[in-house]
């Protein structure tokens, strides 16, 4: 028998309390691992975006306000030599969905001539690019909808728009991009959309955004200022920002999620520390006499201190493992893509297990265990054996 | 097997509760020879348990000297007393206080974890201790699977497993019926007569007191009467 064995046996003293305290650790740690995986996915996306040197121009008031397609030529005129601006592509939100599907696609109509240049990270082959230019109903999609619906190159698919005038259009898939960061996208030609709009007398020739492929970070900055200055005080005032800032705006639109997650994490850790601390104090109070006997038979005060605090630490780590292991296994077995299909949330297709998150969760649990166990351990260290023995005898 | 004599010279013990000083022992003089079985009796508050704690190194006197064997307890630090206690003293309490999640054998083994000892040596000592108290067939039982008397025997085994010089028992039969109490007292007698242990027993029960070779009557912190008794016959084997 070892002291470690004694510690582990002590955790079985009150199985219900041990189980509830362990669960109190398990859930927050599982959420922590998942949350960090989400943050890592965001960082990965951000890094991918930064590499592409894209500038996004939208209406200053709101993204849903349209900009005239003619503004593209005005913007191109700012850099006639193409030293800063490689290409510019107008995009209009279609918001198409496969009927009866809960997967929300990032579905956009794009300028066909410049799209392959601006979105070169989709890695379209020459043949795919040629087909894109040739086929009016061409669509370039990501791997998520392809695997979700079993689509292949050459398939004809229909999407119903979720924005007015609620068109239903048929497309032909010409490319399934291998880029994991763009897994949820569905691009098609804007001239095809405009033709369809004209047929039903709906306004056409408008875009929600212009995406500009720039040559450098400095080019992004200078164009950003020039473009917004050019359209200032006009009916189509613009707001230009780099791709990461643009994407961040979507997330912020649903609330300051990173700050919210941070606040929740702090609150959860605090509550778990209180729960664990309470459980450890209850355990200590029940065992005052037993610990007094430990001291009476010769266990030094410091060893008794370590017995109590180590128990708290073991309980915390056991609970953390109870949460971290299933969360980690889930992220390993079910890649983000599968989870995105399951929950219909595109961003989580980037979810991957983050080992630093696992280590971090265990470290936090250990810290909370030590904090929660410190006061009862201190009480045990200072326990006056004689006074406690009087109650014992 | 080891044993030790005990000497207390002009021992005083005063407890401080807030601003009030409570004298418990007042100029106590006492000698206990190695291998004696001494019983401490007296009304509540007479200082019996305090005297036991001083002999066991659980507390230090306010004044005076306490010697047990070669150890001058009044001059030792708390750390030194703890280390000394682990080797030289075995405690037996009224409520046994076994660890409920450990088996009988594991409870008895607990004090041995303080020493550098191989697992096989610990196992042998535990087996010997449990055999002496007559519980060789209960090694894997948890405390909740034992009767009160059996639990107290496990506690006694725990007290003797380190081969202490002195066994201090504070009301060991206080929670037991008459028959079981007699068994426990016979066991203590065995430890004294067969193994020569110095035993100091605190009790209110005159029947328990009858097992001692000396009965010390305490009152208001002083020794009022030192009653010597005829030695009992060697105890029968414990059932």
Interface residues (C-beta under 8 A of the other chain):
Chain A: X1 X2 X3 X6 X9 X10 X12 X13 X289 X290 X293 X294 X295 X296 X297 X298 X299 X300 X301 X385 X386 X389 X390 X392 X393
Chain B: X49 X53 X56 X58 X59 X78 X79 X82 X83 X85 X86 X87 X89 X91 X93 X94 X95 X97 X99 X100 X101 X102 X106 X109 X110 X111 X113 X114 X119 X122 X158 X159 X170 X171
